[in-house]
């Protein structure tokens, strides 16, 4: 996979942040406190038009809604999404979008600027079962009395489709504001080019996939144990992906790892799904945070790194010589294809710098693989086409589970 050194260097820049001043707010205060009802309606209408342009190829004029700099970022996402849809021949049928307040207590206003977060939930069909995608956006709306304008609209978490483009854009904008010679046009053009290369490479791989495996029963691939049930892994994931607090599949309460600064919950979610499917915890009774030779969670300060880390879970599952003395689930890394994937397997995505996201295989149709995952409260994907998880993916095909008995 081609990667731009240019993008790597940008990742080292400091993130442009916004200092939130906590206030006590409620949905009713949209009318009287943080922002007016008309301002809120303006924000929602603007963002919906942008998403319809991006997802459906609509031609809404959004130039009067967003600042000039922000339009550059949004138009880049629109172009990337259009290319991806054409490459994979995707049609979003029965498209629905819902935009709602999120975490209103953190909303605040400084002078003419209002800082707020919104949850954007989109549903559509590109197979016989509904796909759901939910994102949480940090939005900045400026109303100087003469005009309204949205000057910030960024994914609260890194986009699992486009990668770290929001973070890179904010870094570049910060450098530009500091009178740097850095060119935002160059950033976006190079990022788009790299994204298109990834799509082209994935299309070439897809064309080589054999269609003659469509009769395989994807629920019951051979497993080298009897204590792992693929459908139970899938069912737990599908029942919990959009829950504020998913049901724990182990003896202690579910802890949301997105509460830790800079962390996401995706791999913790996958570990719980595996446990719900009968996977045996590998806990030697150690204290503190252990390495990838174990797989368990007791508390945030007493767990294995493999429980919630993308690369650490990969290392544990693909360990050498698993056995009754080296208990727990195990897997083999394979190319992500319909023939290789089975229900309950794991798909991980690469964001251009690192393996960043973990999901569970939950659906098959028309020789395509679909996945479900959770990133944080309000941020999740259900029945998403696996090849649209970042630009590069790897499949961890479950081979079995040792129970130590």
Secondary structure per residue as TSV (DSSP state, phi and psi in degrees):
chain	resnum	aa	ss	phi	psi
A	1	X	-	360.0	128.7
A	2	X	-	-75.7	137.7
A	3	X	-	-133.9	144.8
A	4	X	-	-91.1	124.5
A	5	X	H	-57.8	-32.0
A	6	X	H	-53.9	-45.0
A	7	X	H	-69.3	-38.1
A	8	X	H	-61.3	-43.5
A	9	X	H	-64.1	-34.2
A	10	X	H	-66.2	-31.6
A	11	X	H	-61.6	-20.9
A	12	X	T	-81.2	-13.6
A	13	X	S	-68.4	154.4
A	14	X	-	-68.5	140.4
A	15	X	-	-72.7	134.3
A	16	X	-	-73.7	117.3
A	17	X	-	-113.3	163.7
A	18	X	-	-121.3	124.1
A	19	X	-	-80.6	114.8
A	20	X	-	-84.0	131.0
A	21	X	-	-103.2	103.8
A	22	X	-	-60.1	137.9
A	23	X	-	-136.4	164.8
A	24	X	-	-90.0	115.5
A	25	X	-	-138.4	156.3
A	26	X	-	-140.0	172.9
A	27	X	T	-58.9	-32.8
A	28	X	T	-65.2	-26.8
A	29	X	H	-75.8	-3.9
A	30	X	H	-58.6	-32.2
A	31	X	H	-76.5	-38.7
A	32	X	H	-122.0	-17.6
A	33	X	S	-114.7	-88.0
A	34	X	S	-64.9	-44.6
A	35	X	S	-153.8	159.1
A	36	X	-	-81.5	164.0
A	37	X	H	-62.1	-37.5
A	38	X	H	-68.8	-38.1
A	39	X	H	-63.3	-43.5
A	40	X	H	-63.3	-42.6
A	41	X	H	-61.6	-38.3
A	42	X	H	-62.1	-44.1
A	43	X	H	-63.7	-48.6
A	44	X	H	-61.9	-44.8
A	45	X	H	-62.9	-40.6
A	46	X	H	-62.7	-48.5
A	47	X	H	-67.9	-37.0
A	48	X	H	-63.9	-42.0
A	49	X	H	-60.8	-42.4
A	50	X	H	-61.1	-46.7
A	51	X	H	-65.0	-36.7
A	52	X	H	-67.9	-34.3
A	53	X	H	-64.5	-42.8
A	54	X	H	-71.9	-48.4
A	55	X	H	-81.9	-33.8
A	56	X	H	-113.3	-6.5
A	57	X	-	73.6	24.4
A	58	X	-	-67.1	166.5
A	59	X	-	-118.9	38.8
A	60	X	-	-65.8	136.0
A	61	X	-	-80.7	112.6
A	62	X	-	-108.5	9.7
A	63	X	T	-65.6	-26.7
A	64	X	T	-89.2	-2.3
A	65	X	T	-99.1	-33.6
A	66	X	B	-119.5	151.8
A	67	X	-	-63.2	160.5
A	68	X	H	-59.9	-43.8
A	69	X	H	-64.7	-44.6
A	70	X	H	-65.3	-36.6
A	71	X	H	-57.5	-35.5
A	72	X	H	-59.9	-43.7
A	73	X	H	-66.5	-46.5
A	74	X	H	-65.4	-39.5
A	75	X	H	-65.8	-33.4
A	76	X	H	-63.7	-42.8
A	77	X	H	-65.6	-39.2
A	78	X	H	-60.9	-43.3
A	79	X	H	-65.2	-43.0
A	80	X	H	-64.5	-43.0
A	81	X	H	-65.7	-38.7
A	82	X	H	-62.0	-42.8
A	83	X	H	-65.6	-41.0
A	84	X	H	-64.2	-42.4
A	85	X	H	-63.4	-40.2
A	86	X	H	-67.5	-41.6
A	87	X	H	-63.3	-44.5
A	88	X	H	-95.2	3.3
A	89	X	T	54.8	53.7
A	90	X	-	-97.2	135.1
A	91	X	-	-127.0	123.1
A	92	X	-	-91.3	98.6
A	93	X	E	-86.3	148.8
A	94	X	E	52.2	47.1
A	95	X	E	-69.0	132.2
A	96	X	E	-133.5	143.1
A	97	X	E	-133.7	137.2
A	98	X	E	-130.8	128.2
A	99	X	E	-120.4	126.4
A	100	X	E	-141.7	157.7
A	101	X	E	-61.7	147.8
A	102	X	-	-138.9	130.5
A	103	X	-	53.2	54.6
A	104	X	G	-60.2	-25.4
A	105	X	G	-65.0	-19.1
A	106	X	G	-93.9	-1.3
A	107	X	-	-70.4	145.6
A	108	X	E	-155.9	167.7
A	109	X	E	-133.4	135.9
A	110	X	E	-130.6	115.2
A	111	X	T	54.8	-117.2
A	112	X	T	-94.9	0.7
A	113	X	E	-105.7	135.3
A	114	X	E	-113.9	129.7
A	115	X	E	-108.1	123.2
A	116	X	E	-146.9	164.9
A	117	X	E	-122.8	141.1
A	118	X	E	-131.2	144.0
A	119	X	E	-98.1	129.6
A	120	X	E	-115.3	112.9
A	121	X	E	-110.1	124.2
A	122	X	E	-122.0	139.7
A	123	X	E	-129.9	148.8
A	124	X	E	-163.8	176.5
A	125	X	E	-122.4	124.3
A	126	X	S	-123.7	15.0
A	127	X	S	-151.3	-158.9
A	128	X	S	-81.3	-4.7
A	129	X	S	-124.6	145.0
A	130	X	E	-67.9	139.3
A	131	X	E	-102.2	138.3
A	132	X	E	-126.5	132.3
A	133	X	E	-128.4	132.8
A	134	X	E	-130.0	133.7
A	135	X	E	-129.2	155.8
A	136	X	E	-117.8	125.3
A	137	X	E	-108.2	137.1
A	138	X	E	-87.9	121.4
A	139	X	E	-121.7	140.6
A	140	X	E	-121.7	121.4
A	141	X	E	-115.7	129.2
A	142	X	E	-111.5	125.9
A	143	X	E	-130.5	104.5
A	144	X	-	-93.7	11.9
A	145	X	S	93.5	-28.6
A	146	X	S	-98.9	-29.9
A	147	X	-	-156.1	158.3
A	148	X	E	-109.3	144.5
A	149	X	E	-155.4	138.2
A	150	X	E	-93.5	120.5
A	151	X	E	-105.8	-8.7
A	152	X	E	-146.5	134.8
A	153	X	E	-156.8	88.6
A	154	X	E	-126.2	145.0
A	155	X	E	-59.7	131.1
A	156	X	S	-65.3	-36.9
A	157	X	S	-110.5	160.0
A	158	X	-	-60.9	134.4
A	159	X	B	-65.7	128.0
A	160	X	T	-80.5	-2.7
A	161	X	T	-100.2	-48.1
A	162	X	T	-99.7	-9.8
A	163	X	B	79.9	-149.8
A	164	X	S	-86.5	30.0
A	165	X	H	-62.1	-37.0
A	166	X	H	-63.9	-44.6
A	167	X	H	-63.6	-44.7
A	168	X	H	-63.3	-40.7
A	169	X	H	-64.1	-44.8
A	170	X	H	-63.7	-38.5
A	171	X	H	-60.5	-46.6
A	172	X	H	-65.7	-39.7
A	173	X	H	-64.4	-39.6
A	174	X	H	-63.4	-42.8
A	175	X	H	-64.0	-39.5
A	176	X	H	-65.5	-41.6
A	177	X	H	-65.8	-24.6
A	178	X	T	-87.5	19.2
A	179	X	T	66.3	27.8
A	180	X	-	-74.6	160.5
A	181	X	-	-87.4	7.0
A	182	X	-	-65.6	138.9
A	183	X	-	-104.7	113.2
A	184	X	H	-66.1	-33.7
A	185	X	H	-58.0	-40.8
A	186	X	H	-64.4	-43.7
A	187	X	H	-55.3	-53.0
A	188	X	H	-67.6	-41.9
A	189	X	H	-63.6	-42.8
A	190	X	H	-67.1	-38.5
A	191	X	H	-64.5	-44.5
A	192	X	H	-62.0	-43.8
A	193	X	H	-59.3	-46.0
A	194	X	H	-63.6	-40.6
A	195	X	H	-62.0	-42.0
A	196	X	H	-65.8	-36.7
A	197	X	H	-60.9	-43.0
A	198	X	H	-61.3	-43.6
A	199	X	H	-61.7	-43.1
A	200	X	H	-64.0	-41.3
A	201	X	H	-65.1	-40.5
A	202	X	H	-67.6	-37.7
A	203	X	H	-62.1	-41.4
A	204	X	H	-63.3	-40.1
A	205	X	H	-64.0	-42.5
A	206	X	H	-64.0	-35.4
A	207	X	H	-66.6	-22.7
A	208	X	T	-88.8	-8.5
A	209	X	S	-70.6	129.9
A	210	X	-	-72.7	140.6
A	211	X	S	-92.9	-1.4
A	212	X	T	-82.3	7.4
A	213	X	T	-103.1	12.1
A	214	X	T	-67.8	-13.7
A	215	X	T	-94.4	-0.1
A	216	X	S	-68.1	137.8
A	217	X	-	-77.7	108.7
A	218	X	T	-80.1	-4.5
A	219	X	T	-89.3	-19.2
A	220	X	-	-135.2	46.7
A	221	X	-	-62.3	150.8
A	222	X	-	-56.9	134.2
A	223	X	-	-125.0	142.0
A	224	X	S	-85.4	38.2
A	225	X	S	-167.6	170.2
A	226	X	S	-111.7	5.9
A	227	X	S	-103.8	13.8
A	228	X	-	-125.2	121.9
A	229	X	-	-117.0	115.3
A	230	X	H	-62.2	-42.7
A	231	X	H	-65.6	-30.9
A	232	X	H	-69.2	-35.4
A	233	X	H	-62.2	-49.9
A	234	X	H	-60.3	-48.0
A	235	X	H	-62.9	-39.8
A	236	X	H	-63.4	-44.1
A	237	X	H	-61.7	-45.2
A	238	X	H	-69.8	-24.8
A	239	X	H	-85.7	-12.8
A	240	X	H	-126.3	-7.3
A	241	X	T	-58.7	-33.6
A	242	X	T	-106.4	14.6
A	243	X	-	-83.2	139.9
A	244	X	S	-60.2	-42.7
A	245	X	S	-129.5	101.1
A	246	X	-	-59.3	158.5
A	247	X	-	-71.4	131.3
A	248	X	-	-70.3	138.3
A	249	X	S	-100.3	5.1
A	250	X	S	-127.6	-175.2
A	251	X	S	-78.4	-9.0
A	252	X	S	-113.7	162.8
A	253	X	-	-63.7	152.2
A	254	X	-	-68.4	126.3
A	255	X	-	-109.1	128.5
A	256	X	-	-85.1	109.6
A	257	X	G	-71.0	-12.2
A	258	X	G	-71.5	-9.5
A	259	X	G	-71.3	-18.0
A	260	X	S	-84.6	128.9
A	261	X	T	-56.7	126.2
A	262	X	T	83.2	1.1
A	263	X	-	-109.6	158.5
A	264	X	-	-120.6	170.1
A	265	X	S	-104.5	3.1
A	266	X	H	-62.4	-43.6
A	267	X	H	-78.6	-33.3
A	268	X	H	-57.9	-43.1
A	269	X	H	-60.0	-44.1
A	270	X	H	-65.1	-40.7
A	271	X	H	-61.8	-42.0
A	272	X	H	-62.9	-39.5
A	273	X	H	-62.1	-42.4
A	274	X	H	-62.5	-42.7
A	275	X	H	-63.7	-37.7
A	276	X	H	-64.4	-26.4
A	277	X	T	-86.1	3.9
A	278	X	T	104.0	5.1
A	279	X	-	-64.9	138.7
A	280	X	-	-88.9	129.9
A	281	X	-	-67.0	143.6
A	282	X	B	-109.2	96.0
A	283	X	-	-130.0	111.0
A	284	X	-	-89.6	8.9
A	285	X	-	80.3	18.9
A	286	X	-	-72.0	166.8
A	287	X	-	-111.2	159.5
A	288	X	S	77.1	-160.3
A	289	X	E	-101.7	114.2
A	290	X	E	-91.7	176.0
A	291	X	-	-89.6	-155.5
A	292	X	T	-86.7	6.2
A	293	X	T	-83.4	-6.4
A	294	X	-	-130.1	169.9
A	295	X	B	-150.7	101.5
A	296	X	-	-167.2	165.7
A	297	X	E	-142.2	125.2
A	298	X	E	-116.2	-36.8
A	299	X	E	-163.8	173.1
A	300	X	T	-64.5	-24.4
A	301	X	T	-101.2	-0.7
A	302	X	E	-140.8	91.7
A	303	X	E	-165.0	170.4
A	304	X	E	-92.9	147.0
A	305	X	G	-63.3	-23.5
A	306	X	G	-72.7	-13.6
A	307	X	G	-70.0	-38.4
A	308	X	T	-127.4	3.3
A	309	X	-	-101.4	132.8
A	310	X	H	-58.5	-55.5
A	311	X	H	-71.9	-31.4
A	312	X	H	-70.2	-38.2
A	313	X	H	-65.0	-40.5
A	314	X	H	-56.4	-46.4
A	315	X	H	-63.3	-40.4
A	316	X	H	-66.8	-47.8
A	317	X	H	-66.2	-31.7
A	318	X	T	-99.9	18.7
A	319	X	-	-60.3	156.4
A	320	X	S	-79.7	141.2
A	321	X	S	55.1	51.6
A	322	X	-	-62.7	147.7
A	323	X	B	-163.7	-177.0
A	324	X	T	-64.0	-18.1
A	325	X	T	-95.1	-4.4
A	326	X	B	-132.4	67.9
A	327	X	-	-73.3	167.1
A	328	X	E	114.5	175.3
A	329	X	E	-71.7	156.8
A	330	X	E	-146.3	157.6
A	331	X	E	-148.2	165.9
A	332	X	E	-119.5	132.6
A	333	X	E	-72.9	130.8
A	334	X	E	-137.8	164.1
A	335	X	-	-66.5	137.6
A	336	X	-	-72.1	101.5
A	337	X	-	-138.5	162.9
A	338	X	T	-59.3	-40.5
A	339	X	T	-65.3	-34.2
A	340	X	T	-85.7	-25.2
A	341	X	-	-90.5	145.5
A	342	X	-	-135.1	158.9
A	343	X	T	-51.6	134.7
A	344	X	T	89.2	-11.7
A	345	X	-	-65.7	170.6
A	346	X	E	-116.5	133.3
A	347	X	E	-114.2	126.8
A	348	X	E	-114.7	144.8
A	349	X	E	-113.2	146.9
A	350	X	E	-107.4	129.5
A	351	X	-	-94.7	10.2
A	352	X	S	105.4	-19.7
A	353	X	S	-123.9	-39.2
A	354	X	S	-151.5	163.2
A	355	X	E	-72.5	120.4
A	356	X	E	-117.7	-26.0
A	357	X	E	-138.4	141.6
A	358	X	E	-121.1	137.7
A	359	X	E	-140.4	167.3
A	360	X	E	-109.5	134.3
A	361	X	E	-71.5	122.3
A	362	X	E	-129.7	-3.0
A	363	X	E	-158.4	146.1
A	364	X	E	-135.3	140.6
A	365	X	E	-167.7	138.9
A	366	X	T	52.6	43.3
A	367	X	T	59.0	29.0
A	368	X	E	-118.8	154.5
A	369	X	E	-111.3	135.6
A	370	X	E	-124.7	147.2
A	371	X	E	-132.0	161.6
A	372	X	E	-131.3	139.4
A	373	X	E	-159.5	168.5
A	374	X	E	-133.4	133.7
A	375	X	E	-105.2	-41.2
A	376	X	E	-170.2	173.1
A	377	X	T	-55.3	127.1
A	378	X	T	85.2	-6.7
A	379	X	E	-124.2	111.5
A	380	X	E	-160.8	165.6
A	381	X	E	-138.6	131.6
A	382	X	E	-126.9	124.0
A	383	X	E	62.0	40.9
A	384	X	E	-88.9	142.3
A	385	X	E	-57.6	122.9
A	386	X	G	-61.8	-32.3
A	387	X	G	-71.4	-6.5
A	388	X	G	-101.7	11.2
A	389	X	S	-84.0	102.9
A	390	X	S	53.6	-164.7
A	391	X	S	-92.3	-25.3
A	392	X	E	-130.7	141.4
A	393	X	E	-131.7	157.2
A	394	X	E	-133.2	146.7
A	395	X	E	-104.1	131.1
A	396	X	E	-106.8	101.5
A	397	X	E	-85.2	117.1
A	398	X	E	-65.6	128.3
A	399	X	E	-102.7	-26.5
A	400	X	E	165.7	-167.4
A	401	X	E	-152.8	132.2
A	402	X	E	-102.9	129.2
A	403	X	-	-95.4	-8.2
A	404	X	-	78.9	12.2
A	405	X	-	-110.8	360.0
